[in-house]
Every structure is written in structure tokens, then in C-alpha cells.
Amino acid sequence: LYQAEGSVKSKVCDGLALSEYVKEHHPDAYKLLTEVHMTHSSRNTLYTPEGAPRSVYDKSTEPSPFELVHTHPIIELNAKGQMEKV
């Protein structure tokens, strides 16, 4: 996985399997994870001051700090109640 900046090492897991396990074995936790909205953010320099996309490895363009902010449940469900996104 590509990490925009820093030395973070990303891990990959089966979100669907984890969601189904929590739903079956920890229904109260599943309810919280699907209903409570959490806000998280990621600060990066993926854009120039003009808003054009840039590579973090491109030293020829000036970076401009940018923060992505999202608010949603940890486990997002679709209209049918099925897991859509973790």
C-alpha cells in the first residue's frame, strides 16, 4: 500500500470477515461501530498552493499542507444493512 508521507507501515486485512465476526460475536460493539460517527483526518502535501495534484517525491513543486477530514461510522452499511465500507 502507498503511504503518502512518513514511515507508517500499512496492513491489509479482510474487513468484511472482521465485520461479520464482530456482528455475530459482539452485537453491542457492532451497533456502536455502525451507528456512531467518528471524525478522522490525514494531513499531507499532495497538492501545490494552486490546488494542483503533486507527488510527495517531486522536489520541483512547492508543497502546500492539506488536511482531509471525514466523519462517518467505522463500519458503513448500505441501504440494505449490508457492510459497504470499513
N, C-alpha and C positions, 0 to 999 in steps of 0.2 A: 504494500500500500504506500502511496505517496504521502508524505507528511510535509506540509508547506514550509515549516521552519523548525529549527531546534533539533533536539536529539531524541524525540519521542519515538518509541517503537510501537507500532500499531499491531494489534492482534485481531485475528479473524475468528468468529465463532458462528454457530448456527442459531441465529436469533429466533427463528420460528420454533425450533426444538426447545429452546430455553423458555420462550413464551408459553408454549403448551405445557411444559413441565411445571412452571410456576402456577399456571391456571389450574392444573389438576391437584397439585400438592400444597399450594399456598394461596387459596382463593382470595383471602383478605388482602394479601400483598398484591395479587394480580389486579384487584379492583383499584387499589391506590395507583399502581403503575399505569393503568389505562384511563384514570379519571383526573388525577392531579396534574396540573400543568406546571412544568419546570422551565425556568429560563436558563439558557446556557449561551456562551459566546466563544468566539475564536478571533483573536487579534492576529492580523497578518499584514504583509506588504505585497499583496498580489496585484496592486493597481498603481498607476502613476498618479500624480496630483491632478491630472486631467480626467482620470477615471478609466484610462485605457488599461487592459489586462497586461501584466508583465510577469516574467519568470523571476522567482526569488534569486536565481543564479545569474540574472542579467545585471551586470555591473554598469552597463552603459545607460540605463534609465534610472531616474530618481524614484525611489520608493515613496509611497505615502501610506502611513498606517491606516488600516481599515478594520473595523470590527463587525463581524457577523453576529447578530443576536437572534435567537429563536426561542419561542415559548410554545411548548406542546407537551403532552404526556410522554413518558419514556416509551411506552408501548402504544402505538397509534392503531386504532381499529377503523375499518371501513364501515359503510352504512349497514352492512350485514352482520357487524360484530366480529368480523374476522381480522386477525392481525395483518396490518398493512405495512407497518414500519417499526423498527426498534431503534 
